Amino acid sequence: MDNSFLVYLQKIELLVFFSGYPLLYLLVVAIAGNQKGKDTVQNKLVSLLPYTYAFAGTLYLGLLCKNLYPDYSITHLSERTLHPYLTILGLSAMLFWIPALQRKRIFCFLHSLIFFFFLAKDFFIQRAGEMVDKTVLQNNMKIYTISFFMHLFLLLLFFVPVFLHKRFFYRHSS
């Protein structure tokens, strides 16, 4: 089998897990506006953004472990990883579980822009008139949409328990 197809598949995996985050980040921050110090729903959403990004990195680690099963040796890992630097960069998203990095939410955004760059590159190559298969651009847009909705779902997954806890815990404690 040709390695170029496997390289493309690993690139798609990375894009699914990380490329949709910048749009979600910008939307949430724009909706939240500049309400520093206020305890609002919008500010809570902004504060949960690093958790969603770190969880996406954890899910990516799970996919890598699933793909490596049953041989987790370094040799097998190096043979199967065709984008080693991007894979390490993707796994480094789990560093955002660390509270000190969570406080600097812009780092998550900057980290995810690297993966967004690959989508933008394909788009601009297509628009510049170079020969790129239109199906690649269509696939990238589908991947981007899936990634955005995955991050939106993860944000809701973190937000709903926090919202319900705050709503019911504070209501009953008063």
C-alpha positions in Angstrom: 0.0 0.0 0.0 1.2 3.5 -0.8 2.3 5.5 2.2 0.8 8.7 0.8 -2.7 7.5 1.6 -1.7 6.7 5.2 0.0 10.1 5.5 -3.2 11.7 4.3 -5.3 9.7 6.8 -3.1 10.7 9.7 -3.3 14.3 8.6 -7.1 14.0 8.6 -7.1 12.5 12.1 -5.1 15.5 13.4 -7.4 17.9 11.6 -10.5 16.3 13.1 -9.2 16.6 16.6 -7.8 20.1 16.5 -8.7 22.3 13.5 -12.2 23.3 14.6 -11.1 24.8 17.9 -10.0 28.2 16.7 -13.5 29.0 15.3 -15.2 27.9 18.5 -12.7 29.9 20.6 -13.3 33.0 18.6 -17.1 32.6 18.7 -17.2 32.0 22.5 -14.8 34.9 23.3 -16.8 37.2 20.9 -20.1 36.3 22.6 -18.6 36.7 26.1 -17.3 40.1 25.2 -15.4 42.1 27.8 -17.2 41.2 31.0 -14.2 40.7 33.3 -15.0 39.8 36.9 -18.7 39.1 36.2 -20.0 35.6 36.9 -22.0 35.0 33.8 -22.7 32.0 31.6 -20.6 33.5 28.8 -17.6 33.8 31.2 -18.1 30.2 32.4 -18.0 29.1 28.7 -14.8 30.9 28.1 -13.2 29.4 31.3 -14.1 25.9 30.0 -12.4 26.3 26.7 -9.0 24.9 27.8 -10.7 21.9 29.2 -12.4 21.1 25.9 -9.1 21.4 24.1 -7.2 19.3 26.6 -9.9 16.7 26.4 -9.6 16.6 22.6 -5.9 15.9 23.0 -6.8 13.1 25.4 -9.2 11.7 22.9 -6.5 11.8 20.3 -4.2 9.9 22.6 -7.0 7.3 22.9 -7.2 7.0 19.1 -3.4 6.6 18.8 -3.5 3.8 21.5 -6.4 2.1 19.7 -4.4 2.2 16.4 -1.3 0.8 18.0 -3.0 -2.1 19.8 -1.7 -4.7 20.6 1.9 -3.7 20.0 2.8 -0.6 22.0 6.6 -0.8 21.4 8.7 2.2 20.3 9.5 0.5 17.1 5.9 0.0 16.2 5.1 3.5 17.2 7.8 5.0 15.0 6.7 2.8 12.0 3.1 3.9 12.4 3.6 7.6 13.0 4.0 9.3 9.7 3.7 12.9 11.0 5.8 12.6 14.2 6.1 16.3 14.9 2.4 16.9 14.4 1.6 13.9 16.5 3.7 15.2 19.3 2.1 18.6 18.9 -1.3 17.1 19.0 -0.5 15.1 22.1 0.9 18.3 23.7 -2.7 19.6 23.8 -3.0 17.5 27.0 -0.7 19.9 28.7 -3.7 22.2 28.9 -5.0 20.1 31.8 -2.3 21.9 33.9 -4.0 24.7 35.7 -1.2 27.2 35.1 -1.7 26.8 31.3 -5.5 26.9 31.6 -5.3 30.4 32.9 -3.7 31.5 29.6 -6.5 30.5 27.3 -4.9 32.2 24.3 -2.2 29.5 24.3 -4.9 26.9 23.4 -6.0 29.1 20.5 -2.4 29.6 19.3 -1.7 25.9 19.6 -4.7 25.0 17.5 -3.9 27.5 14.8 -1.1 25.3 13.7 -3.6 22.6 12.7 -5.9 25.2 11.1 -3.0 26.3 9.0 -3.2 23.0 7.0 -6.8 23.7 6.1 -6.1 27.2 5.1 -3.1 26.2 3.1 -5.2 23.8 1.0 -7.9 26.4 0.5 -5.4 29.1 -0.7 -3.6 26.7 -3.0 -7.0 25.8 -4.5 -7.9 29.5 -4.9 -4.5 30.4 -6.3 -5.3 28.1 -9.3 -2.7 25.4 -8.6 -3.8 21.9 -9.5 -5.4 20.5 -6.3 -8.2 18.0 -6.4 -11.5 19.7 -5.5 -12.4 16.6 -3.5 -9.5 17.4 -1.1 -11.0 20.9 -0.5 -14.4 19.4 0.0 -13.1 16.8 2.4 -11.2 19.4 4.3 -14.4 21.5 4.8 -16.2 18.4 6.0 -13.4 17.6 8.4 -13.4 21.2 9.6 -17.2 21.1 10.2 -16.9 17.8 12.1 -14.0 19.2 14.2 -16.0 22.3 15.0 -19.1 20.4 16.1 -16.9 18.0 18.1 -15.4 20.9 20.0 -18.9 22.4 20.5 -20.1 19.1 21.8 -17.1 18.9 24.2 -17.8 22.4 25.4 -21.4 21.5 26.1 -20.3 18.3 27.8 -18.2 20.3 30.2 -20.7 23.1 30.6 -23.9 21.2 31.4 -22.7 19.5 34.6 -21.2 22.8 35.8 -24.5 24.7 35.0 -26.7 22.0 36.6 -24.5 21.8 39.7 -24.5 25.6 40.1 -28.2 25.8 39.5 -29.3 23.0 41.8 -26.6 23.2 44.5 -27.0 26.9 45.1 -30.7 26.8 44.9 -31.0 24.1 47.6 -28.3 25.5 49.8 -30.0 28.9 50.2 
